[in-house]
Amino acid sequence: MALSITKRNLIFGKEFASLPVRPPWAINEPEFVDTCTRCGECVKQCPVNVIRIADASFPEMNFSTSGCDFCEVCVAVCIPGALKLGQVAPFDSIAVINNECFSERGVICRSCGEACEIQAIHFKQVVGGVTHVVMNTDSCNGCGECVSICPANAITIKHRH
C-alpha cells in the first residue's frame, strides 16, 4: 500500500496515511497535487458521480454508490493535465475483500462476482458446500463496481503497492 507523510497527518498525529484513490488516469501523486488546480470540473462532469471533493479539496474516488465506467469525461475536462490518457491502466488500484465477506463466513452471497464485468472476482467451491471468494488481482482494474454492491461492506479499493 502506498504511504505518504503530509503536514496535515503529522499535525493530527498520523505519521503515515494511505494515498487516496484519485480519478482514473491520474498522474503520480506528487505531480497530481502540484498540477491539479482543484477546480472541481472532474467532479461536476462525472456522469456516474463517483468522483468527489475530499481532503484539501482534491478530487478522489468514492465507490459507495457506483463504480467507474472509464468514460474518460474527467480526463477531457481536466485542463491542467492532472488526468492523462495513455497510462497502462486507469487506476493503480485493486479491490480488497476483507474477512467480513459473507461468503467467507459461510453465507451464500455472490454479489461482487456478479457485479464484476471483467470476472476478476469468482468463487471456489470447497468441501462442505461452502464457497470462498477468489480475487484475481492481475485482472482487477480497480473500477469499484463491487464496493457498493457488497451487503457486508467488505470491499475497499486500495493501491496495488
Secondary structure, DSSP 8 states (H G I E B T S, - for coil): --EE--HHHHHTT-S-EE----STTB--HHHHHHH-----HHHHH-TT--EEE-GGG-EEE-TTS-------HHHHH-TT-SB-TTSS-S-SEEEEE-TT-TGGGT----HHHHH-TT--EEEEE-TTS-EEEEE-TTT-----HHHHH-TT--EEEEE--
